[in-house]
Amino acid sequence: MPPPPPQSFTGQARVTFGDKQFTAALEQSCPGSLRLAFSGLSELEGMEMRLEGGTAIVRYGDMELSMPTPALPQAGFAGLLNEALRQLAQPTEESVKRVTGGWEIKGTVEGMAYTARVDMEGMLRSLHMPGAALKVDIS
């Protein structure tokens, strides 16, 4: 079994979601709490999002909006990522396979299968969810 993931971390994500590609600075202060700052896509440039449980708080310039995560269609990937991170904190033995450099973990979020790669320290390095056309690489 992989080591438990860090309770808090920061990273840079390269995201492909459908036909869109962009980057997001990630910060998790505790499991279930994720902050993303977007760049690389004009529609998202300068936007920040915080996910706390099932609530999304979006900040863009002077505006701030709080709503349930599913109410933000362009942010669907963030909720999927946040839920996958939550699940990765407690993988089941049958979902884990040892691979070069770490582990591969399979799971399901909202009925969509994903494959995650976790490094030797338990840090998520990639998430691929074909049913959501989502691919995230984290450095």
N, C-alpha and C positions, 0 to 999 in steps of 0.2 A: 504494500500500500504506500502511496506517496505520503510525504510529510504533510501535516496540515498547512493550508495556505496561510500566508501572513495575514494578520488581522487588519493591518493597514498597509497600503502601498501606493506608489505613484508610478506612472508609466506613460508611454506614448503609444497610441493605437493607430494603426493604419486600417481603415475600415472600408470595405466594399459592401454596399447595401443596395441590392437591385443593380441599377446601372449607374449609381453614384459612388464616387470615391472621395474620401476626405480623411483628415486626421483628427484625433481628439486627445487632448491631455487628460489622463485619468487620475483620479485620486479617490481612494477608498479609505475613510477614516475608521470604519468598523464594518463588519459584515452587514449588508443590506443598505449601506449608505454609500452612494457613488456620485462623484462630481465629474462632469465632463466639460471641457472647454474646446469648442470646435474651430477648425481652420481648414483651408484648402478647398472649400466649396462656397461660392458666393452667397448662396441662400442661408448658410449656417455661420458664415464668418462673424466672429465676435459674440456668438451666442454661447451662453453657459447654461448647463442643466444640472440640477441636483436631484437625485432619486433617493427618497427616504421612505422605505416600505413601499406602499402603492401610490405614493404621491410624487409628482414631478413638479419641480419649481424651475421655471425657465426665466432667465434674465437676458435681456437684449437691450443694451444701452440703458436708458432710464426706466424701462418697463420691466415689470416682474409679474409673472402669472403662475398661479398654483392650481393644479388640477390632478385628477387621477391619471396615472401613467397611460392607460389605454386611450385616453382622450387626445393624445398627441400623435397623430399618425406618422409624421416624419421622424418621430423619436422612438418608434417601435423597437428599433434595434437596441436602444439603451435599456429598455425594460427587459428585453431578452438577455442581454449581456448581464444585467444586474441579477436576474434570477439564476442564470447559469453559474455566476460567481457564488451565489448562496448555496447552490447544490454542490458545487465543487468542494465546499468546506466539509462536506460529509459524504464522500463517495461510498458506494457499496462495493464490496469486494468483487462481485461479478461484473461491475462496470469498468474495472481498471485493468489495464494491460501494460506491462513493462515494455518500454521501447528505448532505443538509443537516446541517451541524454535526459531521460525522465520517464513520464508515464502518459498514456493515452487513456482518456476517460470518456465514456459514452453516456449520454443522458437524453432527456426529453424536456422541453419547455413548451408549454401551450400546444402540446400535440406534435411538436416538431423535433425530430432527432438532431442531436449535435454530437460532434467529436471535438474534444478539447485536448490540447497538449500542455502538460504541466512539467516544469523543469525540476531538477533535483532538489531545489529548495521549496517546492510546492507552489511556485509562482506560475500563474496562467500565462502562456506564451502565444497560444492561438486558439481560436474558436471557429468552427465551421458548421453552419446550420443551413444545409442546402434548401430545405423547405421554406426558409425565410429569405433566401438569396443573400445570406449574411456570411461574411468572412472577416475576422478580426485578427490582426497580428499585433502583438504587444512587445515593446522593447523597453 
